[in-house]
């Protein structure tokens, strides 16, 4: 992704605004234009990094990384292979809980399940390679996301939106 066009646009806007201010404003604009490039580049990288973090929460257990190639950023989308799945699910659950519920602290809750339902939960958790606790946290998190309207996906269905090159 080329950032130069965005930086040039900000510099042009600064020059245009300075034209209306007379010779002193134009002189100030010329001095500021050189300093604007590094500041705008840094702010754009911070915004792109934040966007990648938010997208990662929605792609769990996949992720989006922002990498620099020289001075230009690029996005890398990681979809875990089956061997990485358990570790990525565990990591995404913990980060989603910390993000969604304002902190990384946890609390203990007693949950009473009928024996037959408990058996099904244990089987599903084992099938996914998770502890019962992790499986239940994931199920509750997904249920809350669906209830709040943050996602319309069916379990197991992946949806991607954005730009590709």
Order of alpha helices (4+ residues) and beta strands (2+ residues): alpha-alpha-beta-beta-alpha-alpha-alpha
